[in-house]
Structure formats: structure tokens, C-alpha cells
Amino acid sequence: MGTMTAAGIALPASAQAAPPNRLICDNQKNDPYTGTYASVTVPKGASCYLENAVVRGNVKALHGSGDVYILDTEVRRNIMVRKSRGTVKIGAAGCRIDPPAGNNIKVTRSHNVLICWMTVGNNIAVTRNDGRISLFHNTVGSNIKVSKNLPYDRKPGDGQHQQIDAIRLRHNVAERHIWVTDNADRPVLQVNNTPEPII
């Protein structure tokens, strides 16, 4: 049975808006997903590129996933990345605007991690990663915890930055604490974080 519009025309049931789907994400950087999804899962061996999307639930990248890019995307619950083998980039394309994550961002056992210009309801946790780690201009409702990361392990494409092994924190604001502890003696470069990080 169809639905009546304001003009009194009946539309077929197939023309009604369908509820958002659960997305199994495996795509290319030049063809990002941009729709509205109930949840997003990145399976082992897959890469996922979300841009200007809405995720009503969680984004989960499973053990052994490839690149995970979540750009200019609203995630209403959690972003969880575990043991990605590629680059994890969460924030805004060019780091200029401010997409939210309703609850938490957790990135573990991955390589390069960049989180920037995010508003997070609860916590950011970055643990047991072995590549470059940078957190810039994030606002967090509870804590930022960058802990128990591994010694830097250079991979092809990492670049030649000075102090490439350093953990970089700039202009982050946490309602409670910022911890940067037990990171295999990696240097910490921090500028203008509130409160002052516990190192």
C-alpha cells in the first residue's frame, strides 16, 4: 500500500524512505561512502573511506583491517579501530571543521593514527599502536588517554619527519584529564593542551 504525499498523490511503498542499512565497508579512497548508515563494520583485509556520512550507531574496524578514513562524518555512538594494518585518520578533510562522536574513540594495535578536530562525548583512547601518533584540536567530555603505545616501527610511506617517533598533542581540551603514559620512552611534543597532560 502506498503513502499519500502533501499533493494527495499515492507513492508506491518502494518509494518510501528505507531505514539506514548496516554497512560492511570495503571501498576505495576515490569512491567514499557518503550516505546514512545504522552502523559500519570494516572487515579484516578491507579498507574503508567514509566522507560526509552519518552513522547512527558504531563504526568498528576489525583486527587486520587496512586504511580507515572517517572524514567530516557524524558518528553518533563509538568509533573503535583494533589492529589496523593501514593508516587511521579520524576527523575532517584538511582538519578544518568539527564532526562529532557521541561517545568514545578507541584506536588500538594500529600503525599511524591521526585524530583531529573531533568533539567527543566521553573519551579518546589510543593504545598499543606502533606508528606515528598525533592528536590535534580535539574537545573531549571526559579523558584523553594515550598510553602503552609501542616503539615506533617505520613502514613504507611514513615520511621523513623530524622526531617521527614522537607522540604529538596540540590544542586538545579534556573535561577531566589528559594522560600520556607508558609509551615505550617515545618523546612527547605537546603544545597548549588543557589540562596540562600527565606524562
VENGICOR-V517083 format. One record per residue. N is the residue number from 1. PHI is phi in degrees with one decimal (* if undefined). PSI is psi as a letter, one per 20 degrees, with the letter a starting at -180 (* if undefined). D_CENTER is the distance of its C-alpha to the mean C-alpha in whole Angstrom. Layout:
n: <N N>
phi: <PHI PHI>
psi: <PSI PSI>
d_center: <D_CENTER D_CENTER>
This chain:
n: <1 2 3 4 5 6 7 8 9 10 11 12 13 14 15 16 17 18 19 20 21 22 23 24 25 26 27 28 29 30 31 32 33 34 35 36 37 38 39 40 41 42 43 44 45 46 47 48 49 50 51 52 53 54 55 56 57 58 59 60 61 62 63 64 65 66 67 68 69 70 71 72 73 74 75 76 77 78 79 80 81 82 83 84 85 86 87 88 89 90 91 92 93 94 95 96 97 98 99 100 101 102 103 104 105 106 107 108 109 110 111 112 113 114 115 116 117 118 119 120 121 122 123 124 125 126 127 128 129 130 131 132 133 134 135 136 137 138 139 140 141 142 143 144 145 146 147 148 149 150 151 152 153 154 155 156 157 158 159 160 161 162 163 164 165 166 167 168 169 170 171 172 173 174 175 176 177 178 179 180 181 182 183 184 185 186 187 188 189 190 191 192 193 194 195 196 197 198 199>
phi: <* -83.4 -116.2 -83.2 -93.4 -61.2 -83.8 80.5 -96.3 -81.0 -98.1 -63.6 -56.7 -67.7 -87.8 -71.3 -66.1 -82.7 -64.7 -63.2 -89.5 -80.6 -99.4 -92.4 -93.5 -156.1 -144.4 -107.0 -58.1 -82.3 -140.0 -70.7 -76.9 -129.3 -87.8 -110.5 -131.5 -67.8 -160.2 -132.6 -123.0 -107.9 -75.9 -55.0 82.8 -99.1 -110.3 -137.2 -125.4 -111.9 -146.8 54.1 -108.5 -128.7 -119.1 -75.2 -115.3 -102.5 -110.8 -126.1 -103.9 -80.3 -47.8 87.5 -70.1 -93.4 -64.3 -130.5 -118.1 -122.8 -116.4 48.5 -121.2 -88.4 -114.1 -85.2 -122.6 -119.6 -115.9 -130.7 -123.5 -128.4 57.3 -69.9 -98.2 -115.6 -97.8 -109.2 -129.6 -124.4 150.0 -114.2 -60.9 79.1 52.3 -115.1 -122.5 -128.2 -79.3 -97.5 -124.0 -62.2 -115.7 -135.5 -121.4 -130.7 -124.8 -132.7 51.2 -116.5 -100.3 -73.7 -131.7 -128.9 -126.5 -145.2 53.5 -105.3 -109.2 -121.8 -62.0 -118.5 -130.0 -114.5 -128.8 -125.3 -137.5 59.1 -99.3 -120.6 -112.8 -70.8 -131.6 -139.5 -127.6 -128.8 57.2 -99.3 -120.9 -127.7 -72.8 -133.5 -126.6 -113.2 -129.7 -117.1 -145.1 58.0 -77.6 -90.7 -56.5 -63.6 -123.3 -62.3 -125.4 -55.3 89.9 -71.7 89.2 -126.8 -64.6 -63.6 48.9 -60.4 -82.0 -70.6 -91.5 -111.2 -130.3 -137.2 57.0 -95.0 -127.7 -119.8 -64.0 -112.9 -135.5 -123.7 -108.8 -133.1 -135.3 55.3 -110.5 53.5 59.5 -71.6 -66.2 -119.6 -109.4 -131.6 -137.7 55.8 -100.0 -130.5 -71.5 -58.1 -61.4 -89.3 -116.6>
psi: <p r p p r h j j p p q q h i i q p q q q r p p o p n a q h j m q p j a p q g r p p o r p i q q p o p p l r p o h c q p p o r p j r c q o o n p k p p o i d q o o p o l q j b p o o p c q o j l h a n q q p h e q p p o q l a d p p p p q l q o p h e q p p o q k q j b q p p o p l q p p i e q p o n q k q r q p o p q p i i a k q q l h i q p p p p l q p p h e q o p n q l l k k q q p o p p l q p r p q o *>
d_center: <41 40 39 41 39 40 43 44 43 42 39 39 36 34 33 32 28 27 24 20 20 18 16 16 14 16 17 17 15 19 18 15 15 15 17 17 16 17 14 12 13 12 16 17 18 16 13 11 11 10 12 13 13 13 12 15 14 11 8 10 10 13 15 16 14 14 11 8 7 6 8 10 9 10 9 12 12 9 6 8 8 11 13 12 15 13 11 7 6 3 6 10 12 14 12 15 14 12 10 10 9 12 12 10 6 8 8 11 14 12 13 12 9 8 6 9 11 9 11 10 13 14 12 10 11 11 14 16 14 17 16 15 13 12 11 13 14 12 14 14 16 17 16 14 15 15 17 19 17 20 22 21 21 22 21 22 20 19 21 24 23 25 24 21 21 20 17 17 16 17 18 15 17 17 20 21 20 18 19 19 21 22 21 23 25 23 23 21 21 21 22 22 20 21 22 23 21 23 24>
